[in-house]
Amino acid sequence: MQPKRYITVQAYNNAWANHRLLKACASLSADELAAPRKSFFPSIIHTLNHILTVDWLYIGALEGDCPGTSAFEPEIPFPAFADLDREQRAADRRLIHHCRALTAETLDAEVRIPRDTHVQVEPADRILLHLFQHQIHHRGQVHAMLSSTSVKPPQLDEFFPSDPAEQALRAQDLAELGFTETMIWSDR
């Protein structure tokens, strides 16, 4: 698999996993979303906001307009779930759009991320791989926190098997996202 295809399919999988997780979290009340829980961040809504603000940081950097530490001000920009849901889905679309436009040159291009004490400079492909890992890590935390609620945690460990029976299992989610199997696997 070519690097661009790998990165782009990861972006689609990221959006799909976020979709499943956000659909599950939408069933929770505001109190359940904000309830104190044991994890790196103290609540589901806090963790979901962290996923989004880090997306803003890295996607902005990849697009050439990194917000730096202002991406984290405030720490919880969307205490209301509907707003968070809308903004996460928009960030996921931005990431897919960016990945679909990648070339060999832009995958190797330097990305600059202002930090408190320095400017971090990394190749775009490393930033993208880090971003996907970050999402997986924190989605896993939300998944675990859902276990202590009335909402069953959704399956998040799938990828995109080509078996028709497997495709049928994700067809509704992909339709809700406006994705098709062809779109995900296309090089254009």
C-alpha positions in Angstrom: 0.0 0.0 0.0 1.3 3.4 -0.9 1.9 5.9 1.9 -0.8 8.4 0.7 -3.4 5.6 0.5 -2.5 4.3 4.0 -2.7 7.8 5.5 -6.0 8.6 3.7 -7.6 5.3 4.7 -6.5 6.0 8.3 -8.3 9.4 8.1 -11.5 7.7 7.0 -11.1 5.1 9.7 -10.6 7.8 12.3 -13.8 9.5 11.2 -15.7 6.3 11.3 -14.5 5.4 14.8 -15.3 8.9 16.0 -18.7 8.6 14.4 -19.4 5.4 16.3 -18.1 6.8 19.6 -20.0 10.1 19.2 -23.2 8.2 18.4 -22.9 6.3 21.6 -22.1 9.3 23.7 -25.1 11.2 22.2 -27.3 8.9 24.3 -25.8 10.2 27.5 -27.2 13.1 29.5 -25.2 16.2 30.0 -24.7 15.1 33.7 -23.4 11.7 32.6 -21.0 13.3 30.1 -19.6 15.6 32.7 -19.7 13.1 35.6 -16.3 12.5 37.3 -14.7 9.3 36.0 -11.3 7.6 36.4 -9.1 8.3 33.4 -6.4 10.7 32.2 -9.1 13.4 31.9 -11.8 13.4 34.5 -14.9 13.1 32.4 -16.1 11.9 29.0 -16.9 15.4 27.8 -13.4 16.6 28.9 -11.7 13.8 27.0 -13.8 14.4 23.9 -12.9 18.0 24.0 -9.2 17.1 24.3 -9.4 14.9 21.2 -10.9 17.9 19.3 -8.5 20.5 20.5 -5.5 18.3 19.6 -7.1 17.8 16.2 -7.3 21.6 15.8 -3.6 21.9 16.7 -2.3 19.3 14.3 -4.7 19.7 11.4 -4.0 23.5 11.5 -0.3 22.8 11.5 -0.7 20.4 8.5 -2.7 23.1 6.7 -0.1 25.7 7.4 -2.0 27.7 10.0 -1.2 26.1 13.4 -3.1 27.7 16.3 -0.4 26.8 18.7 -1.3 26.8 22.4 -4.5 28.8 21.6 -6.0 25.5 20.4 -6.3 24.7 24.1 -8.0 27.9 25.3 -10.4 27.2 26.8 -9.6 23.6 27.7 -13.2 22.6 27.2 -14.4 24.7 24.3 -17.7 22.7 23.9 -19.3 21.7 27.2 -22.5 21.1 25.2 -22.3 17.7 23.4 -24.2 18.8 20.3 -21.6 21.6 19.7 -18.7 19.2 20.3 -20.2 16.6 18.0 -20.6 19.1 15.2 -17.0 20.4 15.5 -15.4 17.0 15.8 -17.2 15.9 12.6 -16.0 19.1 10.9 -12.4 18.4 12.0 -12.6 14.8 10.8 -13.8 16.1 7.3 -10.9 18.6 7.3 -8.4 15.8 8.0 -9.8 13.6 5.3 -9.7 16.5 2.8 -6.1 17.2 3.7 -5.1 13.6 3.4 -6.8 13.1 0.0 -4.8 16.1 -1.3 -1.4 14.7 -0.1 1.5 14.1 -2.4 4.8 12.5 -1.9 6.3 15.9 -1.4 3.6 17.1 1.1 4.0 13.9 3.1 7.7 14.8 3.5 7.2 18.5 4.0 8.1 20.1 7.3 5.3 21.0 9.6 5.9 23.7 12.3 4.1 23.5 15.6 4.7 26.4 18.0 5.2 25.1 21.6 5.6 27.0 24.8 9.4 26.9 24.6 10.3 26.1 21.0 8.9 25.4 17.5 8.6 21.7 16.9 9.5 20.8 13.3 8.4 17.4 12.0 7.7 15.8 8.6 3.9 15.7 7.8 3.8 11.9 7.7 5.0 11.7 11.3 2.5 14.3 12.5 -0.3 12.4 10.8 0.7 9.1 12.4 1.0 10.7 15.8 -2.4 12.3 15.3 -4.1 9.0 14.5 -2.4 7.3 17.5 -3.5 10.2 19.8 -7.1 9.7 18.6 -7.0 6.0 19.2 -5.5 6.4 22.7 -8.1 8.9 23.9 -11.0 7.2 22.1 -10.0 4.1 24.1 -10.3 6.1 27.3 -13.8 7.3 26.4 -14.7 3.7 25.5 -13.6 2.5 28.9 -15.5 5.3 30.6 -18.7 4.4 28.7 -18.5 1.0 30.5 -19.6 2.7 33.7 -22.7 4.2 32.1 -26.0 2.9 30.8 -24.6 3.1 27.2 -22.8 0.1 25.7 -19.4 1.0 24.3 -19.4 0.6 20.5 -17.0 -1.6 18.7 -14.0 0.5 17.6 -11.4 -2.0 16.7 -12.5 -2.7 13.2 -10.8 -1.5 10.1 -12.1 -2.0 6.6 -12.1 -5.8 5.7 -13.1 -6.4 2.1 -15.3 -9.3 2.9 -18.9 -8.5 1.9 -20.3 -9.7 5.2 -17.9 -7.2 7.0 -18.9 -4.4 4.6 -22.5 -5.0 5.5 -21.7 -4.5 9.2 -20.5 -0.9 8.5 -22.8 0.1 5.7 -25.2 2.1 7.9 -22.3 4.0 9.6 -20.7 4.8 6.2 -24.1 5.9 4.8 -24.6 8.2 7.8 -21.2 9.7 7.1 -21.8 10.0 3.4 -18.9 7.6 2.7 -18.7 4.7 0.3 -16.2 1.9 0.1 -15.1 3.3 -3.3 -14.5 6.7 -1.8 -12.4 5.3 1.0 -10.2 3.2 -1.2 -9.9 5.5 -4.2 -6.6 7.3 -4.9 -8.4 10.4 -6.0 
